[in-house]
């Protein structure tokens, strides 16, 4: 990135001819997120991608050609991309600035959510995934940290970080991470080396629904290898009190074979919407350990 990124945050930093970066909001595996304003004073969030990515001409070319796809996704449950900037050694994605917290922080604070609230947030996330999938993009890293929740009532969930998904196909990124994703939310087919599909994102959504109700992901105990093996070999255990209508959806989403899962994000959203009235009166469960049976004997 440019040397002027070392300037004090209060001084601001220009990005292109239209944006002023003012303060760092957070960091992630693909770069930093900054608060910014445009010439009119409108506030945005800007993701500055990792230094060095701009030195790959194939990746920069893809960044530019995929711009129209990212800008074309317009859903109330997706953090909208407004611009994608290439400036010297800087690649930046300009997005909505969301007034809220991420689902990971929400769960850390509350432990578990009532089933009706989890189903409604899951329904909104599914709608967001449907909008992303309709443009031929697989998110690849659906997890609570990549869902922003605006306070209500009603709460509004918005999927973020899909704007860097297309970069994960770039060949030179393969040495950075052999498998793209976060182990606790990773679909079995990705772990086994297959290309991610929309069904892989839906598996991750199923893991998040489980976590929202239980306070823990189903295969969260042990080493990373144990977690990955759990995704591939173990059935998720059903905790006491997990409501049947929601369990039917979650267990279908967590099928090991992608073809056995609910087919489309729209199907997931419809199923969660239908279950919502039944779940409305179900109280939140106490957080507990993962309920995961051991893998079959002789399993890898």
N, C-alpha and C positions, 0 to 999 in steps of 0.2 A: 504494500500500500504506500501511498505518498508519505513523504517525511512529515508533512504538516499535520498528520494525525496525532503527533506528539504535542500539539498545541494544547494549552489548558482548555478544558471543556467549556468554561464560561466564555472564552473568546469566540467560540463557534468555528466551524470549518465548512468551507464551501464545497458543495458537490455539484458538479456541472454548473450550468448557468441559472438553475432554478431553485436549488435547495441549500439550506444552511443546517448543518448538523450541530446540535447544541449539547447533548448529554448522552452518555451510554446508559441504555436500559437493561442490557444483559448480554451474555455471551453464550455461544453454543458450539456444537461440533463443526459447523460450517462458517462461523464468523461471529461478528458483533452486531447487536441491534442498537440503533441510535434513535433518539427523538430528534425530529427535524421539522422545519417549516419551509414552505415554498415562498415565492415572492409576495403572494397575497396574504401571508401569515397563517395559512392553513397548516394544521399539524399533521405529521405523518410519522410512521415508524419506518426506519431504513435499515435493511440488513446489508452490512458490508461483508462480502464473502472473503474467505481466507486469503491472506497474501500469497501470491504465487499462482493462483488460479488463472489470472489474466495473462500469464506467460505461455499458456497452452492455446495456440491459435485455433485448434479444432474446438476446444471448449468455448472460447469466445465466440466463434462462429455459431455454435449451437445456442449459446446464450442469446444472441441477437435474433436468430431465426425462430426461436421458441417464444420470443417476446409476445407476439400477437396471440398465442394460445393462452399464456398466463393472464394477459390483460383482458381476455375474453370471458373469463370465468366470473360470473356475477351471481352470487347466492347470498342470502342473509346469514347463512351459516358457514361462510368461508371468509377469511380475512382477505379482502380484495387487494390485488396488485394493481397499482396505478401507473407504475413506470419501472423501467429497467435501464440502468445507466452504466455505460462503459466509459471510463475516463482514465487514460493512462494505464496504470497497474491496478485500478480499482474496478470491481464489478459490484453493483449495488442494486437491490430490489426495494422499491418504494411501495409501502403498504399502508393500509388503514392503521391508525393508532387507536387501539381498543382500550377503553376505560374499564378495566376489570382485572381479574387475576387469571392464572392458568389453573386447569383442573387438578394438576399435581399439587399445587399449593392449597387449593380448596380441600382436597382429600387429606392432606397433612394436617390441616387445621380441624377438620370435622370428623375424621376417621372413616365413617361410612355415611351414605346418603339413604334416605327412605327409597324404597323400590320405585315408587311413582316418580320421584324426582330423577332417579337414575335413568328410568325408561325415557323420560322426556328429554333429558340431555342427550341420551343415546340416539333418540329419534332425530334430533337436530344435527348431531354429528353425521348420522347416516345420510341426511339430506345434503349436507356439505360434501360428503364423499361422492354422492351421486353426481353432483355438479362437476367435481374434479374428474371422475371417471368418464363422464360424457364427453370430455375433451381429450380423451385418450391418455390421461395421466394417471399413473399409480403413485399414491403418496409415498409408500414404502416405510414410513416411520410414524404410524398412527399411535399416539401415546398421550397420556394426560398432559405432559409438558407442552404438547403441540395443539392443545385445545384451550382457547381463551374463553372465559366465562364472564359475561357482563352481568352485573347484579340486577335483580328484578324488584318486584315481580312484574312480568315473569323473567326468570333467568334466560339468557341467550348464549348458546354455545357456538363458537366459531372456530373452524379448523384453520390452522396456520401452517406455515413452512412447506406447503405444496410447491411453492415457487422455486425451490431448489431441487425438487425431485428429479427433474429431467437431467440435472448435472450428474446424478449418480450413475448414469450410463456411460459417462465419459471414461475412456479406457484407462487414463492415467490415474483415476481415483481408485482403481482396484487395489493398488498397493496400500492405500490408506486404511481400508476396511475390507476384509475378505468377504464379509456378509453385511449388507446394508440393513440397519435397523437396530432396535434395542432388545436385548435378549428376552426380557420378561413379556414382550408383546409380539414376538416374532413367530410367524406362521411356519408350520413344519416343512412345507415345500421349499421355503427360503433356506432354512437350516440345511436341507438336503441338497442345496446347490441349484435349485430350479429358479427360473426367472419369476419375479413377483408379478402377480396379476391383481385385478380388482378384488378377487376372493381373498387374497392375502391381507388386504386392508380390512376386509370384513372380519377376518379372524382376529385381528388386533382390536377391532371394536368390541368383539365378544369378550376378550380379555378385560378391556376397560369396564364393560358392564359388570362383569364379575367383581372387579376391584371396587367399583363404586358401591356395590351392595355389601361386600365382605370386608373391605378395607385392606385387602391383600390380593395379589394376583395368584392364580391357581398353582403355578409351578415355581414359586418364589424362593423356596428353601434350598440351601446347599450352594455349591459352586456354580459358576456359569455353565460348565459342561452338564451338570445335573439339571439345571433349568432347561437347557436346550434339549436334553434327552427327554425330559418330561413333556415338552411340547410334541415330540415325535412319537412317544411310546405310551404315555399315561392318559387316562381319562380324567377330566377335572372332577374332583369330588364335590358333591352337593352339600353345603353346610346346612345344618338344621335351621329352619326358618326361612330359607331361600324360597320365595314364592313360586309356585308351579308355573303360572303363565309366563313369568320372566325366565324361569329356568328352561322352559321349552325353547325359547329363542336363543338363549346363551349356549345351550348344549348343541344346538344346530350350527351356530356360528363357529363353535370350537371343534367341529368335525375335522379329523385328520386329513381327509381328502378334500381338496377344494370343490370337487363336484358334488359333495354331500352337504355343502353349506347352503344357506339361503343364497339365491342366485344373484340378486342385484341389491345395491344399496337401497333402492326404492322399496324392495320387498321387506327389508329390515325396518325401514321407517314405518311402513304400513303395519307390520306386525307389532311394533312397539306402540304405535298409536292405538291399535285395537286393544292392547293389554292395559293401557293407561288407566281407564276408569276402574278396573278391578284392583289395580295396584295402589290406587290413591290413598287408601286407608291403612296400608301396610306400614308399620313403624320401621325405623332403621334398626338393623342388627348391631349387636356389639361387635367391634373389630375382633377378629380371631385369626389363628394360623391357617395356612392353606390346607385344604382337605384334598389331598392328592394320593390316590392309591399307588403302591410301588409298581415299577415297570414289570412286564412279564419276565419270568426267569429266563436267563440266557439272552436277554436283549442286549443290544450294543450299548 
